[in-house]
Amino acid sequence: MLKQNEYNPKTVLHPYITLSEKLEELEIGPKEFALRTDKPEKTISALLKGESSITPDMAVQFENVLGIPATFWLNKQRAYDEYIAREKNKKIIKSAIPWACKFPLTDMIKKEWLPTAKSIEEKTYSILNFFGFSNHKAWKEYYCNQQLKVAFRISLAHTKEPYAISAWLRKGEMQASELNAGVYSENKFKRSLPVIKEIMAKQPSSFFKDLQEVCLKAGVKVVHTPCLPKAPINGATRWLNDTPMIQLSGRYKRNDIFWFTFFHEAGHILLHGKKDIFLENIKYTKLDKQKEEEANKFAANWTLTDNQFQEIVNADPLTVDLVKDFAKKFTTHPAIIIGRLQHEEAISYSVGRELIEPIELS
């Protein structure tokens, strides 16, 4: 919470203490001091009781009368004001501890999303800082009560794990802020999809970096955010101001699922605009099933169309070599074919597993 070697006194005294001592030393009473500084007596009296603060104007007048620089008094007042504010913040942190404990803090620290901390107070401070909120009530207003609909268009109030989900989403935003994207162009993004399909088919070791760079040129930010416990999200789509963002977890570590999820999210961007945020594999308020079906159809058309799938199913017998031949013919990856066949229950999940490539992004 505090920087190394940072000065953090347990108590900071109100500047009236120093002022009272100086006036006593000079044998100047409150009434005379008020006259000398041309301030109302009640103003000086309130200050000497610690009931008010030293203003810049007062500090300059004190300098004239006492010969002590105005900066001295202002620094005293600033230090005291900061001390009082931090004492209030300690109470805020303490009240937020039960809220903070609902997050997967251990896993977030392990992933280095949060700094290592020993006390629960430090962890609470870190999670508030992670979200960029001054208190936990602001988190609830933002993620559950939709007080900032321009930035966040769904409520997590009725999801099973709003805490873990909100942390995963927030991390994605932070990752996206580190990427420089051009101005979003729908036409450029549409033209980039065949290029991305080629990347999917070839699956080079640099596939994610290649995918990211192609999308950035079209003004779309793509990030990989590992799953958190109790937040089993495959992917998410939302708009950060005028920039669309696709957040992928690589949850199942299978390339067929990874690519289907990407094209599913791309479908949301091109078909559904800026109105909603879409969370794959999470049920939330006002989930539009029709839009999900449309995104699924979009993904299928870019990974393996229904007609292509039917042609493969009709092949008999379907061998590994034939699957590879079909993959080349349809500019897709053999894993996409196997995954689709498994999903449609045309083959068992034990068949063709050697053609599925593991996804390791973290």
ZIGI-V22255 format. One record per residue. N is the residue number from 1. PHI is phi as a letter, one per 30 degrees, with the letter a starting at -180 (none if undefined). OMEGA is omega as a letter, one per 20 degrees, with the letter a starting at -180 (* if undefined). D_FIRST is the distance of its C-alpha to the first C-alpha in Angstrom with 1 decimal. Layout:
<<N	PHI	OMEGA	D_FIRST> <N	PHI	OMEGA	D_FIRST>>
This chain:
<<1	none	r	0.0> <2	c	r	3.8> <3	d	r	6.7> <4	e	r	9.4> <5	i	r	12.0> <6	d	a	10.4> <7	d	a	12.5> <8	b	a	11.2> <9	d	a	14.6> <10	d	a	15.2> <11	b	r	17.9> <12	b	a	19.2> <13	d	r	22.9> <14	d	a	24.7> <15	d	r	26.7> <16	d	r	29.9> <17	d	r	29.7> <18	d	a	30.2> <19	d	r	32.8> <20	d	r	34.7> <21	d	a	34.9> <22	d	r	36.2> <23	d	r	38.8> <24	d	r	40.0> <25	d	a	40.4> <26	d	a	42.5> <27	h	r	44.3> <28	c	r	43.5> <29	d	a	43.4> <30	e	a	41.6> <31	d	r	44.8> <32	d	a	45.6> <33	d	r	42.1> <34	d	r	42.3> <35	d	a	45.7> <36	d	a	44.5> <37	c	a	41.5> <38	h	r	43.6> <39	c	r	41.2> <40	e	a	42.3> <41	d	a	42.4> <42	d	r	40.5> <43	d	r	37.6> <44	d	r	37.4> <45	d	r	37.9> <46	d	r	35.0> <47	d	a	32.8> <48	d	r	33.9> <49	c	a	33.1> <50	i	a	29.5> <51	c	r	30.4> <52	b	a	29.9> <53	c	r	28.1> <54	d	r	29.4> <55	c	r	30.2> <56	e	r	30.9> <57	d	r	34.6> <58	d	a	34.4> <59	e	r	32.5> <60	d	r	35.3> <61	d	r	38.0> <62	d	r	36.3> <63	d	r	36.4> <64	d	a	40.2> <65	d	a	40.9> <66	c	a	38.7> <67	i	r	38.5> <68	c	a	34.7> <69	e	r	33.0> <70	e	a	31.7> <71	d	r	28.4> <72	d	a	27.9> <73	d	r	28.2> <74	d	r	26.1> <75	d	r	23.2> <76	d	a	23.5> <77	d	r	23.5> <78	d	a	20.6> <79	d	r	18.4> <80	d	a	19.7> <81	d	r	19.3> <82	d	r	15.6> <83	e	a	15.2> <84	d	r	17.2> <85	d	a	15.3> <86	d	r	11.9> <87	d	r	13.9> <88	d	a	15.4> <89	d	r	12.2> <90	d	r	11.4> <91	d	r	14.8> <92	d	r	14.3> <93	d	a	11.4> <94	d	a	13.8> <95	d	a	16.7> <96	c	a	15.2> <97	e	r	14.7> <98	e	r	18.3> <99	d	a	18.0> <100	d	a	15.1> <101	d	r	17.1> <102	d	r	19.9> <103	c	r	18.3> <104	d	a	19.0> <105	d	a	15.4> <106	e	a	16.8> <107	d	r	18.9> <108	d	r	16.4> <109	d	r	14.2> <110	d	r	17.6> <111	d	a	18.5> <112	i	r	15.3> <113	d	r	14.8> <114	b	r	11.3> <115	d	r	9.2> <116	d	a	10.0> <117	b	a	8.3> <118	c	a	10.3> <119	c	r	10.0> <120	d	r	11.1> <121	d	r	8.8> <122	d	r	5.8> <123	d	r	8.6> <124	d	r	9.7> <125	e	a	6.9> <126	d	a	7.4> <127	d	r	11.1> <128	d	r	11.4> <129	d	r	9.9> <130	e	a	12.3> <131	d	a	15.1> <132	i	r	14.5> <133	c	r	15.1> <134	d	r	14.0> <135	a	a	15.3> <136	d	r	17.0> <137	d	r	20.4> <138	d	r	20.1> <139	d	a	19.7> <140	d	r	22.9> <141	d	a	24.8> <142	d	a	24.1> <143	c	a	24.8> <144	c	a	27.2> <145	c	r	28.9> <146	h	r	29.4> <147	d	r	28.5> <148	b	a	28.0> <149	d	r	31.0> <150	d	a	31.3> <151	c	a	28.3> <152	b	a	28.4> <153	c	r	31.9> <154	b	r	31.7> <155	c	r	30.3> <156	c	a	28.6> <157	e	a	29.5> <158	c	r	32.4> <159	d	a	31.0> <160	d	a	30.4> <161	b	a	26.8> <162	d	a	25.3> <163	d	r	21.7> <164	d	a	22.2> <165	d	a	24.6> <166	d	r	22.3> <167	d	r	19.5> <168	d	r	22.3> <169	d	a	23.6> <170	d	r	20.3> <171	d	r	19.8> <172	d	r	23.3> <173	d	a	22.7> <174	d	r	19.9> <175	d	a	22.4> <176	d	a	25.2> <177	d	a	23.5> <178	d	a	23.6> <179	c	r	27.4> <180	c	a	30.0> <181	c	r	32.9> <182	d	r	36.2> <183	d	a	37.5> <184	d	r	38.3> <185	b	r	42.0> <186	d	a	43.5> <187	d	r	46.5> <188	d	a	44.5> <189	d	r	42.5> <190	d	a	45.8> <191	d	a	47.3> <192	d	a	44.3> <193	d	r	44.9> <194	d	r	47.9> <195	d	r	46.0> <196	d	r	43.2> <197	d	r	46.0> <198	d	r	47.2> <199	d	r	43.8> <200	e	a	43.7> <201	d	a	47.3> <202	d	r	46.6> <203	h	r	43.1> <204	d	a	42.2> <205	d	a	39.3> <206	c	a	37.6> <207	e	a	38.3> <208	d	r	34.9> <209	d	r	34.4> <210	d	r	37.9> <211	d	a	37.3> <212	d	a	34.2> <213	d	r	36.1> <214	d	a	39.2> <215	d	r	37.2> <216	d	r	35.2> <217	d	r	38.6> <218	c	r	39.6> <219	i	r	36.4> <220	c	r	34.9> <221	c	r	31.4> <222	c	a	31.3> <223	b	r	28.2> <224	c	r	27.8> <225	b	a	25.1> <226	e	r	25.5> <227	d	r	26.0> <228	c	r	23.7> <229	e	r	25.2> <230	i	r	27.1> <231	b	a	27.1> <232	d	a	30.3> <233	c	r	30.7> <234	d	a	33.0> <235	a	r	32.3> <236	b	r	31.5> <237	b	r	32.9> <238	a	a	31.8> <239	c	r	32.0> <240	c	a	29.1> <241	i	a	31.1> <242	c	a	34.2> <243	c	r	33.0> <244	d	a	33.7> <245	b	r	31.2> <246	c	a	32.1> <247	c	a	29.4> <248	c	a	30.8> <249	c	a	29.5> <250	i	a	32.4> <251	e	a	32.1> <252	d	r	35.5> <253	h	r	35.4> <254	c	a	39.0> <255	d	r	40.1> <256	d	r	42.6> <257	d	r	40.0> <258	e	a	37.6> <259	d	r	40.2> <260	d	r	41.6> <261	d	r	38.2> <262	e	a	37.7> <263	d	r	41.2> <264	d	r	40.6> <265	d	r	37.5> <266	e	r	39.6> <267	d	r	42.2> <268	d	a	39.9> <269	d	a	39.2> <270	d	a	42.8> <271	c	a	44.3> <272	b	r	42.0> <273	i	a	40.3> <274	c	a	37.2> <275	d	a	37.7> <276	b	r	35.8> <277	c	a	33.0> <278	c	r	34.4> <279	c	a	32.8> <280	d	r	35.0> <281	i	r	35.6> <282	b	r	33.7> <283	d	a	35.8> <284	b	a	34.5> <285	e	r	36.1> <286	i	r	38.9> <287	d	a	39.0> <288	c	a	42.0> <289	d	r	43.9> <290	d	r	46.4> <291	d	r	43.8> <292	d	r	42.5> <293	d	r	46.1> <294	d	r	46.6> <295	d	r	43.5> <296	d	r	44.9> <297	d	r	48.2> <298	d	a	46.8> <299	d	r	44.9> <300	d	a	48.1> <301	d	a	50.2> <302	c	r	47.9> <303	c	r	47.6> <304	a	a	50.9> <305	d	r	53.3> <306	d	r	55.3> <307	d	r	58.5> <308	d	r	57.1> <309	d	a	55.9> <310	d	r	59.3> <311	d	r	61.0> <312	d	a	58.9> <313	d	a	59.7> <314	d	r	63.4> <315	d	a	63.4> <316	b	i	65.0> <317	d	a	64.1> <318	c	a	60.5> <319	c	r	59.6> <320	d	a	56.5> <321	d	r	58.4> <322	d	r	59.5> <323	d	r	55.9> <324	d	r	55.0> <325	d	r	58.0> <326	d	a	57.0> <327	d	r	53.4> <328	d	a	55.0> <329	d	a	57.4> <330	c	a	54.8> <331	h	r	52.1> <332	b	r	49.6> <333	c	r	48.2> <334	e	r	50.0> <335	d	r	46.9> <336	d	r	47.2> <337	d	a	50.8> <338	d	a	50.0> <339	d	r	47.1> <340	d	r	49.3> <341	d	r	52.2> <342	d	a	49.9> <343	d	a	48.5> <344	d	r	52.0> <345	i	r	53.1> <346	d	r	55.7> <347	b	r	54.6> <348	d	a	52.6> <349	d	r	49.0> <350	d	a	50.2> <351	c	r	52.4> <352	i	a	51.3> <353	d	a	47.8> <354	d	r	48.4> <355	d	r	48.4> <356	d	a	44.9> <357	c	r	42.3> <358	d	r	38.8> <359	c	r	35.9> <360	b	a	33.0> <361	c	a	30.4> <362	c	*	27.1>>
